[in-house]
Amino acid sequence: MPTELTALTMREAARLVRERAVSPVELTRACIDRIRGHDAELRAFITVLEEPALEQARRAEEAVMRKDALGPLHGVPLALKDCFAVRGVRTTGGSRLLAENIADRDCTVVERLRNAGGVFLGTLNMHEFALGSTTANPHYGIARNPWKRDRIPGGSSGGSAIAIAASMCLGSMGTDAGGSVRLPAALCGIVGLKPTYGRISRHGTLPLSLSLDHSGPMTRSVADAALMLQIVAGPDRRDATCSGHPVSNYLEAIEGKIEGLKVGLPTEYLADAMDDEVRDAFLKALDVLQSLGAVTQEVSLPHSRLGPPAMVAIMLSEASALHGADLQTRPEQYSDGMRTLLYAGSLIPARRYVQAGRARTMIIGDQLAALKSADVLVLPTVAIPAPPVGDTLAAVGNRRVNVDAALPRLTLPFNLSGLPAISIPCGFTSEGLPIGLQIVGRAFAEATVLNVAHAYEQSTRWHERRPPL
């Protein structure tokens, strides 16, 4: 068992609570102490629920002492991206517009986590309305990477990644429209899972782009991601986009061997500009997978170049439609950057949106074809390490690339297709910055994705490293 309570995984913590070896109040106080010690600098939280969390923990402890039936996360301290409605708590979406928006009920994700016994520590910082990759929030503070405080944590779920990496909570949920779970997970050295579109209900979750939005677990280990997915996945009549596809036993699935499994390597993405240390870590990760019996093969995604422009057209069009009324009546409530992007989205002609949909269809076709011959696709999560806060350009070899374009380039294709994808730690740069490995599977094959990720994780020790706080 780790010497610090806050270094426990969710599964370890829940087991120790059931065994009465650790008190939910002890766990919660330990996390609150970490928040007090580090959040002023890292800016992971928007709202800290110190007293309500302690009251939940006391009730959880009483249930343990009564020998009540306990849920799989009983007494485990969690925190949520500030777009998941928690009843009685403000849900801001990282915006000034919703600064006083108090939720009158739990969203489905919170409802299910609450029923599982989770204790809620607060809501976490995010890029304004989830439209961005840096979590440089002008309203609630610029979030900073716990590995190097002058670097970005990624976004838009940056606060979630910081809070887990810095041991301020044991697990979180993020949202992902173009990489917003996986990208900060990679840059902060944690696990981030984007399940299949429709696998997790979005009822009560603030939207960005209705055809691209996903919710997903952000955790310290693959097993924790499997556990959290097990709890929140499944149909919900309150969300018409939520699938009724059967939910697998994810915790059982992660233990299987991957010998003979076919790993597809997307040649178009791997041939593109990439930081040398990221590429080296990726190649070493492939060696590990091969040592476990996986078979690698090249696959082609010929329409990959259409991904970024299609994503921009679809995301900005849908976001501007959602914000249209507020943008007209209360434009001053948006930051300059957010307002500019939404205005740009409102100017995209309908024919461009239709053309983007056609490009999306071709991209989906490429991925489905590749996954006929391969069980999973594997590539880096992000082509560059975490850039400095405020930088707009990053050096990749002899080239300078746009940060906003480079960060989601390898994640956004799988939002367009809605396929499940996970980011797990696979190394560190010479400066001590985390590097992420991305594993993509067939629709509703989260069990396979988690199995490969867990096999790799258990053969390496990258996930055991902690930031030098």
C-alpha positions in Angstrom: 0.0 0.0 0.0 1.4 3.5 -0.8 2.6 5.4 2.2 0.3 8.4 1.3 -3.4 7.9 1.3 -3.8 10.2 -1.7 -1.5 8.0 -3.7 -3.9 5.1 -3.6 -5.8 4.0 -6.7 -9.6 4.0 -6.4 -9.7 0.2 -6.3 -7.1 0.1 -3.5 -9.0 2.8 -1.5 -12.4 1.2 -1.9 -10.9 -2.2 -0.7 -9.3 -0.6 2.3 -12.5 1.2 3.3 -14.4 -2.1 3.1 -11.8 -3.8 5.2 -12.0 -0.9 7.7 -8.2 -0.3 7.3 -8.8 3.2 6.1 -11.6 5.7 7.0 -13.4 7.7 4.3 -12.9 10.7 6.5 -9.2 10.1 6.6 -9.1 9.8 2.8 -11.2 12.9 2.3 -9.1 15.0 4.7 -5.9 13.9 3.0 -7.2 15.0 -0.4 -8.4 18.3 1.1 -4.9 18.9 2.6 -3.4 18.3 -0.9 -5.9 20.8 -2.4 -5.0 23.4 0.3 -1.3 22.8 -0.3 -1.1 22.9 -4.1 -4.2 24.3 -5.8 -3.4 28.0 -5.4 -0.5 27.4 -7.7 -1.9 24.7 -10.0 -5.5 26.0 -10.3 -7.1 22.6 -10.8 -10.4 23.5 -8.9 -13.1 26.0 -9.6 -15.3 25.0 -6.6 -14.0 23.1 -3.6 -16.7 21.4 -1.5 -14.7 21.0 1.7 -17.5 20.7 4.3 -20.0 18.9 2.1 -17.3 16.4 1.2 -16.4 15.8 4.8 -20.1 15.3 5.6 -20.4 12.7 2.8 -17.3 11.0 4.1 -18.8 10.9 7.7 -22.0 9.3 6.4 -19.9 6.8 4.4 -17.9 5.9 7.5 -21.1 5.4 9.5 -22.4 3.0 6.8 -19.1 1.0 7.0 -19.5 0.7 10.8 -23.1 -0.4 10.4 -21.9 -3.0 8.0 -24.3 -1.7 5.3 -24.0 -2.9 1.7 -21.3 -0.8 0.2 -20.9 0.4 -3.4 -17.7 -0.2 -5.5 -16.5 3.4 -4.8 -17.7 3.7 -1.2 -15.9 6.5 0.5 -13.6 7.3 -2.4 -12.9 11.0 -3.0 -13.7 12.1 -6.5 -13.8 15.5 -8.4 -15.5 16.3 -11.6 -14.9 18.6 -14.6 -17.1 21.7 -14.1 -19.6 20.7 -16.8 -21.2 17.8 -14.9 -24.2 18.9 -12.9 -24.0 18.2 -9.2 -27.2 19.1 -7.3 -26.8 22.2 -5.2 -23.4 23.1 -6.7 -22.7 25.7 -9.3 -21.9 24.3 -12.7 -20.0 27.0 -14.7 -18.6 25.2 -17.7 -15.5 27.2 -17.0 -17.4 30.4 -18.0 -18.4 33.7 -16.6 -21.8 33.3 -18.3 -22.8 30.5 -15.9 -20.8 31.7 -12.8 -24.0 31.5 -10.7 -25.6 28.5 -12.3 -26.7 26.2 -9.5 -27.7 22.7 -10.6 -31.0 21.5 -9.2 -30.3 17.9 -9.8 -27.4 15.5 -10.5 -26.5 14.6 -14.1 -26.7 10.9 -14.9 -22.9 10.4 -14.4 -22.9 12.0 -11.0 -26.1 10.0 -10.0 -24.3 6.8 -10.9 -21.1 7.7 -9.1 -23.1 8.8 -6.1 -24.9 5.5 -6.0 -21.6 3.7 -6.1 -20.5 5.6 -2.9 -18.3 8.3 -4.3 -17.5 11.4 -2.2 -17.4 14.7 -4.2 -14.6 17.1 -3.4 -15.6 19.7 -5.9 -15.6 20.8 -9.6 -12.5 21.2 -11.7 -11.1 23.8 -14.0 -11.6 23.5 -17.7 -11.1 25.5 -20.9 -14.1 27.9 -21.3 -17.1 25.9 -22.4 -14.6 23.1 -23.3 -13.6 24.8 -26.5 -9.8 24.6 -26.3 -6.7 22.5 -25.5 -4.8 24.4 -22.9 -7.1 25.2 -19.9 -5.8 28.7 -19.8 -9.0 29.9 -18.3 -9.4 33.7 -18.1 -12.2 33.5 -15.5 -10.9 30.9 -13.0 -7.2 30.9 -13.5 -4.6 29.5 -15.8 -4.2 25.8 -15.0 -0.6 24.6 -14.8 1.0 21.2 -15.4 2.1 19.6 -12.0 5.2 18.2 -13.7 6.5 21.7 -14.7 4.4 24.7 -13.6 5.4 26.8 -16.7 3.8 24.2 -19.0 0.1 23.7 -19.9 -1.8 20.6 -18.6 -3.7 20.2 -21.8 -7.4 20.7 -22.2 -10.2 21.0 -22.1 -10.3 18.7 -19.0 -7.1 20.1 -17.7 -8.2 20.5 -14.1 -9.2 16.8 -13.9 -5.7 15.7 -15.1 -4.0 18.0 -12.7 -6.1 16.9 -9.7 -5.3 13.2 -10.3 -1.6 13.7 -11.1 -1.1 15.9 -8.1 -3.1 13.5 -5.8 -5.8 16.0 -5.0 -8.5 13.4 -5.8 -8.4 9.7 -6.7 -10.5 9.8 -9.9 -12.4 12.2 -12.1 -14.6 12.4 -15.2 -13.9 14.6 -18.2 -15.5 15.4 -21.5 -13.9 14.9 -24.9 -15.0 16.4 -28.2 -11.6 16.5 -29.9 -9.3 14.9 -27.4 -10.2 16.7 -24.2 -9.9 13.6 -22.0 -6.9 11.9 -23.7 -4.8 15.0 -24.4 -4.5 16.3 -20.8 -4.2 12.7 -19.6 -1.1 12.3 -21.8 0.4 15.7 -20.9 -0.1 15.1 -17.1 0.9 11.4 -17.0 -2.4 9.7 -16.1 -5.0 7.5 -17.8 -7.8 9.0 -19.9 -10.5 6.9 -21.6 -12.9 8.2 -24.3 -15.5 5.4 -24.7 -17.6 4.8 -27.8 -20.0 7.6 -28.7 -23.2 6.9 -26.7 -21.6 4.5 -24.2 -22.0 7.1 -21.4 -25.1 9.2 -20.9 -24.6 13.0 -21.4 -27.8 13.9 -19.6 -27.2 16.9 -17.4 -23.7 17.5 -18.9 -23.0 20.9 -20.5 -22.6 20.3 -24.2 -20.0 21.7 -26.7 -20.7 19.8 -29.9 -23.6 17.4 -29.9 -22.2 15.0 -32.6 -18.7 15.0 -31.1 -19.1 15.1 -27.3 -18.1 12.1 -25.2 -17.6 11.7 -21.5 -14.9 9.5 -20.0 -13.0 8.4 -16.9 -9.7 10.0 -15.9 -7.8 7.9 -13.4 -4.4 6.8 -12.0 -4.6 3.3 -13.5 -6.3 1.4 -16.3 -8.1 -0.8 -13.7 -9.6 2.3 -12.2 -10.7 3.5 -15.6 -12.4 0.1 -16.2 -14.1 0.3 -12.8 -15.4 3.8 -13.4 -16.6 2.9 -16.8 -18.4 -0.1 -15.4 -20.3 2.2 -13.0 -21.3 5.0 -15.4 -21.8 3.1 -18.7 -25.2 1.9 -20.0 -28.5 3.1 -21.4 -30.3 6.2 -20.2 -33.8 7.1 -21.4 -33.1 10.8 -20.6 -30.4 10.9 -23.3 -31.6 9.9 -26.8 -28.0 9.5 -28.0 -27.1 7.0 -25.3 -26.7 3.5 -26.6 -28.5 0.4 -25.3 -25.5 -1.8 -26.4 -24.7 -4.3 -23.6 -22.1 -3.3 -21.1 -19.2 -5.7 -20.8 -17.4 -6.8 -17.6 -14.5 -4.5 -18.0 -12.7 -5.4 -14.9 -12.7 -9.1 -15.9 -11.6 -8.2 -19.5 -8.5 -6.3 -18.5 -6.8 -9.5 -17.1 -6.6 -11.3 -20.5 -3.4 -11.9 -22.4 -2.8 -10.1 -25.7 -0.8 -12.8 -27.4 -1.7 -12.9 -31.1 -3.6 -9.6 -31.0 -3.1 -7.5 -34.1 -2.0 -3.9 -33.6 -2.5 -1.5 -36.5 0.0 1.3 -37.0 -1.5 4.3 -39.0 1.2 5.2 -41.5 -0.1 8.6 -42.4 -0.1 9.9 -38.8 3.2 8.2 -37.9 4.9 9.8 -40.9 3.9 13.3 -39.9 5.8 15.8 -37.8 6.4 14.5 -34.3 8.8 15.3 -31.5 11.8 13.0 -31.5 11.4 12.0 -27.8 7.7 11.3 -28.4 8.5 9.1 -31.4 11.2 7.2 -29.4 8.9 6.5 -26.5 6.2 5.3 -29.0 8.6 2.9 -30.7 9.7 1.5 -27.3 6.1 1.0 -26.3 5.6 -1.0 -29.5 8.5 -3.2 -28.4 6.7 -3.9 -25.1 3.5 -4.8 -26.9 5.4 -7.1 -29.2 7.2 -8.7 -26.2 3.7 -9.5 -24.9 2.9 -11.4 -28.1 1.0 -8.6 -30.0 1.6 -8.5 -33.8 2.1 -5.1 -35.4 1.2 -4.3 -38.9 0.9 -1.1 -40.9 -2.6 0.2 -41.8 -3.6 3.2 -44.0 -6.0 6.0 -43.1 -5.8 7.8 -46.5 -8.2 10.6 -45.7 -6.4 11.7 -42.5 -5.6 15.1 -43.8 -9.3 15.9 -43.9 -9.7 15.4 -40.2 -8.7 18.8 -38.9 -10.7 21.0 -41.3 -13.8 18.7 -40.9 -13.4 18.9 -37.1 -13.2 22.7 -37.2 -16.3 23.0 -39.4 -18.4 20.6 -37.4 -17.4 21.6 -33.9 -17.6 25.4 -34.4 -20.9 25.2 -36.3 -22.5 23.1 -33.6 -21.0 25.2 -30.7 -22.2 28.4 -32.3 -25.6 27.0 -32.7 -25.8 26.0 -29.0 -24.6 29.5 -27.9 -26.4 31.5 -30.5 -29.0 33.2 -28.2 -26.5 34.0 -25.4 -23.9 35.2 -28.0 -26.5 37.7 -29.3 -27.8 38.9 -25.9 -24.8 38.6 -23.6 -21.6 38.6 -25.7 -19.6 40.4 -23.0 -20.0 37.4 -20.8 -17.6 35.4 -23.1 -13.9 35.8 -23.2 -12.5 37.4 -26.3 -11.1 34.1 -27.6 -14.3 32.2 -27.0 -16.4 34.9 -28.6 -14.2 35.0 -31.7 -14.5 31.3 -32.2 -18.2 31.2 -31.8 -18.7 34.1 -34.2 -16.4 32.3 -36.7 -18.6 29.2 -36.3 -21.8 31.2 -37.0 -20.2 32.3 -40.4 -19.6 28.7 -41.6 -22.0 28.2 -44.5 -24.3 25.2 -44.4 -22.7 23.7 -47.5 -19.3 23.6 -45.6 -20.9 21.8 -42.7 -22.4 19.3 -45.2 -19.0 18.9 -46.9 -17.4 18.3 -43.5 -19.9 15.6 -42.9 -18.9 13.9 -46.2 -15.3 14.1 -45.2 -16.2 12.6 -41.8 -17.9 9.7 -43.5 -14.7 9.0 -45.5 -12.6 9.2 -42.3 -14.9 6.8 -40.5 -14.7 4.4 -43.5 -10.9 4.4 -43.3 -10.9 3.6 -39.6 -13.4 0.8 -40.0 -11.5 -0.7 -42.9 -8.2 -0.6 -40.8 -10.0 -2.3 -37.9 -11.1 -5.2 -40.1 -7.5 -6.4 -40.3 -6.3 -5.1 -36.9 -7.9 -5.5 -33.4 -6.7 -2.1 -32.3 -4.8 0.9 -33.7 -1.9 2.3 -31.7 -0.3 5.8 -32.0 1.0 8.5 -29.8 -1.7 10.6 -28.0 0.0 13.9 -28.6 2.8 14.6 -31.1 4.6 17.1 -28.8 5.3 17.3 -25.1 3.4 19.9 -23.0 4.4 23.4 -24.4 5.0 26.4 -22.2 2.0 28.4 -21.0 1.1 31.1 -23.5 3.2 29.7 -26.4 1.4 29.6 -29.8 4.2 27.7 -31.7 6.1 24.6 -30.8 9.4 23.3 -32.3 9.2 19.9 -33.9 12.6 19.1 -35.4 13.4 21.9 -37.8 9.7 23.0 -38.0 7.6 25.3 -36.0 4.0 24.1 -35.6 0.9 25.8 -34.3 0.2 24.5 -30.8 -3.6 24.6 -31.1 -3.4 22.5 -34.2 -0.7 20.1 -33.1 -2.2 19.2 -29.7 -5.4 17.4 -30.9 -4.2 16.2 -34.3 -3.8 12.6 -33.2 -6.9 12.5 -31.0 -9.6 14.2 -33.0 -10.0 11.5 -35.8 -11.6 9.2 -33.2 -14.1 11.8 -32.1 -15.2 12.1 -35.7 -15.7 8.3 -35.8 -16.9 7.9 -32.2 -14.6 4.9 -31.7 -13.2 4.2 -28.2 -9.7 5.4 -27.4 -7.5 5.5 -24.3 -4.3 7.4 -23.4 -1.9 5.8 -21.0 1.6 6.9 -19.8 4.5 5.5 -22.0 7.5 7.6 -21.1 9.0 10.9 -20.2 11.1 13.5 -22.0 14.5 14.5 -20.9 12.8 17.5 -19.2 10.6 15.2 -17.2 7.4 15.8 -19.2 5.0 12.8 -19.6 4.3 11.1 -23.0 1.1 9.3 -23.8 0.3 6.2 -25.8 -3.1 6.1 -27.5 -5.0 2.8 -28.2 -8.1 2.8 -30.4 -10.6 0.0 -30.8 -13.8 -1.0 -32.6 -17.1 0.4 -31.6 -18.1 -0.7 -28.1 -14.9 -2.8 -27.8 -13.8 -0.9 -24.7 -13.0 -4.3 -23.2 -10.3 -4.9 -25.8 -8.9 -1.4 -25.5 -8.7 -1.7 -21.8 -7.1 -5.1 -22.0 -4.3 -3.9 -24.2 -3.7 -0.8 -22.1 -3.6 -2.8 -18.9 -1.2 -5.4 -20.4 1.1 -2.6 -21.4 0.7 -0.8 -18.1 1.5 -3.9 -16.0 4.7 -4.5 -18.0 6.0 -0.9 -17.4 6.3 1.5 -14.5 5.5 4.8 -16.0 2.2 5.0 -14.3 3.9 4.8 -10.9 5.7 8.1 -11.3 4.4 11.2 -9.4 5.1 14.9 -10.1 7.8 16.6 -7.9 5.4 18.7 -5.8 
